[in-house]
Amino acid sequence: MSFDDQIKAVRMLQDDSKVLEKQHEGIRTSLDEIKARVEKLAKQHNIGLDHNAIKKESLRILKNQEKAVPIPEVSNKEIFDKANSRYRNNLSVFDILTDEDIADTDERIHKYVHEFNVTYALDGWDYAIAGGCGLVAAMLDWFCVKAPPKHATLFTQSVDGIFNRGVQEAFNKVLPPELSKKLSNLYHIGSADVSIAKNLFEAPPKILSPLNHRIRELSHDPVLGFIFGVLDMIRNTTTVVNNGVVTSYSGINTTPFNDNVFSLLGRMFGHLCSDVNAPSGSGYRGMGLPAPFMGLLRLFNNIQIGDSTFDKQIEYMYVSGYDFRQFVTTSVPCMIMEILMRAFWIVKQHYISNIQWGKALVDTMPTKINPRFRTMLTLGYGVICGCNYGKIHITSNILDLNYSAWMGLLWNSFHSLKWALYGKEMSKWSCVEQIEIRHLQDLVGKIDTLKNDVELLPI
């Protein structure tokens, strides 16, 4: 049935109910008159009325009603046909809603929207928590994180920076040189680990060198390597970022890999672990793995930065020592900020907003993160990145870049912007829709209860 048919059906039911209301009003008036007369006669003849006995008798009569008398069912088709025959002209929603109905609905929806906006709008506490935690992390980045040492630094030489030294000690303990060498011997990845251009068919000259092959090959990216590294092993190719993504067949003599995908993923993981903290043959710090997606950033080779380009700056950072170990170092202030922000958020939500501990904790989980908390993370990372930009400007050293913080800012800004432009409105009106549906369901439940009561009335 069309929307117009439904409007007409509702209008007909409204008109019929008004007729019934008038009839019931007349019956009620007659009963009130009879009741008044009985009470008057009883008073004139000094006869006392036992109202409790009357009520008890009424209940007894209802109890003695053995079975419900079903109300005759009317099909939807009959209702629509009758409505169409009664109303020939088209009707609108305003023909079935009174001004009072519209005002009540507007007020109710306005209340829902206001409550939604209050729920997801940042208050003074949120700004203080985000700004304060971001400032703490920024100070840690300034004073506890130093530029990475050159790859020619001795492997055992202590590096500058509190967090730098802590990360260096952790890596040396977990992946000492002997373990890195053992993993390297166990987990060869063949064509996915080509280091010179002459081992590739029809590849541009100087596309790879032992110094830069790990940042240029996507197989050595800590994240993308599990995709491109496996593909390269299967296809006997090498995938390189060099003025675009270039895939070339390898000419090196490798043992064919007949393992399944899961085995290849394990092989890839073992090889990446062997490279992340492996010293060079001369006992130097060596070139570890690049930071996540660092090699992919070389695709932006048309962005001019002074006398250089963006892709050259990225490669310069890597060959100057900015590898995965430095990425982990820069992640420490960000990790501290996120832990502090989550702790303060949970306490604030519980004691100020009366939210249960568990619900407040779930709102900070990555897979179920509250958009309000996401906005706070964006502000916190904005503070870190702003201070980090000042640090780079003062030191004039791009190696002081906090790669983790800028990645965090981009990631959270993307989600916050998506929420502000699209997600917020969709979620808001979806919430209003669900509440209104529950309101209608309650109304239908009341109608069903009324129907059951009517069926039990004595004939």
VENDA-V136680 format. One record per residue. N is the residue number from 1. RES is the residue in one letter. PSI is psi in whole degrees, 0 to 359 (none if undefined). D_CENTER is the distance of its C-alpha to the mean C-alpha in Angstrom with 2 decimals. Layout:
[[N RES PSI D_CENTER] [N RES PSI D_CENTER]]
This chain:
[[1 M 146 38.95] [2 S 167 38.09] [3 F 323 36.36] [4 D 321 39.81] [5 D 320 41.31] [6 Q 320 38.75] [7 I 316 39.51] [8 K 321 43.21] [9 A 317 42.82] [10 V 317 41.04] [11 R 320 43.73] [12 M 317 46.46] [13 L 324 45.06] [14 Q 313 44.85] [15 D 318 48.47] [16 D 323 49.68] [17 S 327 48.01] [18 K 321 49.78] [19 V 317 53.06] [20 L 322 52.36] [21 E 319 51.49] [22 K 318 54.86] [23 Q 316 56.67] [24 H 326 55.07] [25 E 321 55.84] [26 G 317 59.44] [27 I 317 59.59] [28 R 319 58.06] [29 T 317 60.64] [30 S 317 63.46] [31 L 321 62.37] [32 D 322 62.19] [33 E 317 65.72] [34 I 317 67.02] [35 K 318 65.49] [36 A 320 67.10] [37 R 315 70.47] [38 V 316 70.36] [39 E 324 69.58] [40 K 315 72.39] [41 L 317 74.90] [42 A 323 73.92] [43 K 320 74.49] [44 Q 325 77.86] [45 H 16 79.08] [46 N 42 77.59] [47 I 121 75.34] [48 G 135 72.20] [49 L 126 68.97] [50 D 94 66.90] [51 H 327 63.34] [52 N 322 61.88] [53 A 322 64.15] [54 I 317 63.06] [55 K 319 59.39] [56 K 321 60.19] [57 E 321 62.09] [58 S 317 59.23] [59 L 323 56.89] [60 R 319 59.58] [61 I 319 59.86] [62 L 323 56.12] [63 K 325 56.20] [64 N 355 59.13] [65 Q 106 57.22] [66 E 322 57.02] [67 K 156 54.54] [68 A 144 52.16] [69 V 106 53.51] [70 P 140 50.82] [71 I 133 50.18] [72 P 130 51.02] [73 E 141 47.96] [74 V 127 47.65] [75 S 156 45.73] [76 N 323 43.13] [77 K 319 45.46] [78 E 320 48.29] [79 I 313 46.20] [80 F 319 45.00] [81 D 317 48.53] [82 K 320 50.07] [83 A 319 47.56] [84 N 326 48.22] [85 S 332 51.94] [86 R 322 51.77] [87 Y 107 49.61] [88 R 325 50.64] [89 N 157 48.65] [90 N 145 44.90] [91 L 157 42.99] [92 S 173 39.78] [93 V 335 37.30] [94 F 348 39.30] [95 D 347 42.28] [96 I 354 40.67] [97 L 134 38.96] [98 T 169 41.04] [99 D 325 40.37] [100 E 320 39.60] [101 D 314 37.04] [102 I 317 35.29] [103 A 318 35.41] [104 D 317 34.02] [105 T 316 31.13] [106 D 318 30.33] [107 E 319 30.52] [108 R 314 28.29] [109 I 320 25.54] [110 H 323 25.96] [111 K 317 25.44] [112 Y 313 22.16] [113 V 319 20.88] [114 H 315 22.24] [115 E 322 20.60] [116 F 314 17.14] [117 N 321 17.77] [118 V 323 19.10] [119 T 322 16.13] [120 Y 3 13.68] [121 A 139 16.44] [122 L 138 17.21] [123 D 186 20.62] [124 G 322 23.24] [125 W 319 22.12] [126 D 315 18.61] [127 Y 321 20.36] [128 A 317 22.87] [129 I 312 20.50] [130 A 313 18.44] [131 G 318 21.73] [132 G 314 23.69] [133 C 321 21.44] [134 G 322 21.07] [135 L 321 24.85] [136 V 314 25.54] [137 A 322 23.61] [138 A 319 25.45] [139 M 321 28.74] [140 L 322 28.08] [141 D 320 27.41] [142 W 313 30.65] [143 F 342 32.91] [144 C 351 31.60] [145 V 124 30.41] [146 K 166 33.16] [147 A 148 33.46] [148 P 151 33.75] [149 P 159 37.28] [150 K 155 38.96] [151 H 344 38.85] [152 A 4 42.61] [153 T 142 42.25] [154 L 141 43.80] [155 F 323 41.36] [156 T 354 42.64] [157 Q 133 42.88] [158 S 137 40.78] [159 V 166 38.33] [160 D 153 37.68] [161 G 130 34.82] [162 I 311 33.89] [163 F 326 30.50] [164 N 315 32.10] [165 R 320 34.78] [166 G 318 32.48] [167 V 320 30.41] [168 Q 315 33.71] [169 E 321 35.20] [170 A 315 32.22] [171 F 317 32.28] [172 N 331 36.09] [173 K 317 36.02] [174 V 320 33.44] [175 L 73 34.64] [176 P 164 38.27] [177 P 320 40.33] [178 E 325 42.07] [179 L 320 38.85] [180 S 319 37.46] [181 K 320 40.76] [182 K 316 40.73] [183 L 323 37.24] [184 S 322 38.35] [185 N 329 41.39] [186 L 324 39.53] [187 Y 73 36.61] [188 H 142 38.05] [189 I 13 35.82] [190 G 239 38.66] [191 S 342 37.87] [192 A 359 34.36] [193 D 46 36.17] [194 V 136 38.79] [195 S 353 39.83] [196 I 147 42.57] [197 A 333 42.80] [198 K 347 46.09] [199 N 10 44.42] [200 L 142 42.49] [201 F 132 44.11] [202 E 38 44.28] [203 A 149 41.84] [204 P 148 42.38] [205 P 149 44.50] [206 K 25 42.92] [207 I 334 39.49] [208 L 153 39.17] [209 S 161 40.89] [210 P 335 40.71] [211 L 324 39.27] [212 N 4 36.29] [213 H 331 35.66] [214 R 328 32.64] [215 I 334 30.70] [216 R 329 31.91] [217 E 125 31.34] [218 L 344 27.79] [219 S 343 28.88] [220 H 6 28.81] [221 D 133 25.27] [222 P 339 23.54] [223 V 304 20.61] [224 L 340 22.18] [225 G 329 25.40] [226 F 345 24.36] [227 I 300 24.21] [228 F 328 27.05] [229 G 315 29.18] [230 V 317 29.36] [231 L 318 30.09] [232 D 320 32.78] [233 M 321 34.39] [234 I 320 34.54] [235 R 355 35.90] [236 N 46 38.01] [237 T 173 36.45] [238 T 126 35.07] [239 T 120 32.10] [240 V 144 32.51] [241 V 110 30.90] [242 N 97 33.96] [243 N 46 33.95] [244 G 177 31.37] [245 V 116 30.46] [246 V 126 33.86] [247 T 122 34.50] [248 S 147 38.04] [249 Y 143 39.99] [250 S 144 41.19] [251 G 4 44.88] [252 I 151 44.72] [253 N 102 46.31] [254 T 156 43.57] [255 T 129 43.69] [256 P 141 41.89] [257 F 112 38.73] [258 N 10 39.05] [259 D 162 36.21] [260 N 177 33.27] [261 V 318 29.77] [262 F 323 28.76] [263 S 322 31.95] [264 L 323 31.27] [265 L 319 27.80] [266 G 320 29.63] [267 R 319 32.28] [268 M 317 29.77] [269 F 316 28.18] [270 G 320 31.69] [271 H 318 32.72] [272 L 321 29.81] [273 C 326 30.62] [274 S 334 34.22] [275 D 336 33.50] [276 V 329 31.07] [277 N 27 33.89] [278 A 129 37.02] [279 P 161 39.97] [280 S 171 42.20] [281 G 338 45.61] [282 S 5 47.24] [283 G 17 45.25] [284 Y 173 42.98] [285 R 321 39.27] [286 G 175 38.63] [287 M 112 35.77] [288 G 197 32.68] [289 L 152 29.56] [290 P 166 27.73] [291 A 157 24.38] [292 P 131 21.38] [293 F 7 21.57] [294 M 317 24.57] [295 G 325 26.92] [296 L 333 24.73] [297 L 344 24.93] [298 R 352 28.63] [299 L 336 27.99] [300 F 63 28.01] [301 N 358 31.76] [302 N 359 32.73] [303 I 120 31.30] [304 Q 131 34.30] [305 I 97 34.18] [306 G 235 37.68] [307 D 1 40.11] [308 S 185 37.47] [309 T 165 34.45] [310 F 316 30.82] [311 D 325 31.26] [312 K 324 34.41] [313 Q 319 32.81] [314 I 316 30.11] [315 E 325 32.92] [316 Y 317 35.03] [317 M 316 32.40] [318 Y 311 32.23] [319 V 345 36.02] [320 S 2 36.41] [321 G 358 34.51] [322 Y 87 30.83] [323 D 198 29.45] [324 F 326 26.84] [325 R 322 28.69] [326 Q 326 28.31] [327 F 316 24.58] [328 V 321 24.34] [329 T 314 26.59] [330 T 343 24.47] [331 S 341 21.39] [332 V 310 23.27] [333 P 322 23.03] [334 C 320 19.30] [335 M 318 18.91] [336 I 317 21.23] [337 M 315 19.38] [338 E 322 16.04] [339 I 313 18.12] [340 L 316 20.08] [341 M 320 17.28] [342 R 319 15.65] [343 A 312 19.21] [344 F 322 20.14] [345 W 314 17.05] [346 I 315 17.80] [347 V 315 21.48] [348 K 316 21.08] [349 Q 323 18.92] [350 H 311 21.56] [351 Y 336 24.70] [352 I 319 24.01] [353 S 1 21.50] [354 N 38 22.88] [355 I 140 19.60] [356 Q 150 20.27] [357 W 313 19.75] [358 G 317 17.72] [359 K 318 15.28] [360 A 323 14.98] [361 L 316 14.46] [362 V 326 11.71] [363 D 345 9.79] [364 T 357 10.01] [365 M 139 9.13] [366 P 322 7.04] [367 T 343 5.89] [368 K 32 5.59] [369 I 135 5.27] [370 N 131 7.07] [371 P 329 7.12] [372 R 315 10.68] [373 F 326 10.39] [374 R 319 8.34] [375 T 322 11.41] [376 M 319 13.67] [377 L 319 12.65] [378 T 317 13.40] [379 L 318 16.67] [380 G 313 17.53] [381 Y 328 17.23] [382 G 321 19.15] [383 V 314 21.88] [384 I 312 22.20] [385 C 324 22.43] [386 G 314 24.89] [387 C 325 27.07] [388 N 325 26.80] [389 Y 319 28.05] [390 G 322 30.94] [391 K 315 31.68] [392 I 319 31.94] [393 H 319 34.10] [394 I 317 36.42] [395 T 344 36.87] [396 S 37 36.91] [397 N 111 35.29] [398 I 341 32.24] [399 L 350 32.01] [400 D 4 30.77] [401 L 134 27.45] [402 N 91 24.45] [403 Y 320 22.60] [404 S 317 19.72] [405 A 318 19.19] [406 W 324 19.31] [407 M 317 16.83] [408 G 321 14.44] [409 L 315 15.25] [410 L 316 14.73] [411 W 311 11.34] [412 N 327 9.94] [413 S 321 12.23] [414 F 312 11.01] [415 H 323 7.46] [416 S 319 9.49] [417 L 320 12.09] [418 K 319 10.19] [419 W 316 9.12] [420 A 322 12.78] [421 L 334 14.47] [422 Y 305 12.93] [423 G 322 9.94] [424 K 311 11.83] [425 E 319 14.98] [426 M 315 13.76] [427 S 321 12.09] [428 K 308 15.22] [429 W 336 17.75] [430 S 321 16.18] [431 C 315 16.53] [432 V 318 20.04] [433 E 316 20.91] [434 Q 320 20.12] [435 I 318 22.18] [436 E 324 24.97] [437 I 318 25.07] [438 R 324 25.51] [439 H 316 28.18] [440 L 322 29.96] [441 Q 321 29.78] [442 D 320 31.44] [443 L 317 34.04] [444 V 322 34.77] [445 G 320 35.15] [446 K 322 37.68] [447 I 318 39.54] [448 D 320 39.79] [449 T 318 41.12] [450 L 320 43.60] [451 K 316 44.72] [452 N 322 45.39] [453 D 319 47.37] [454 V 322 49.42] [455 E 337 50.29] [456 L 355 51.75] [457 L 140 54.00] [458 P 144 57.70] [459 I none 59.55]]
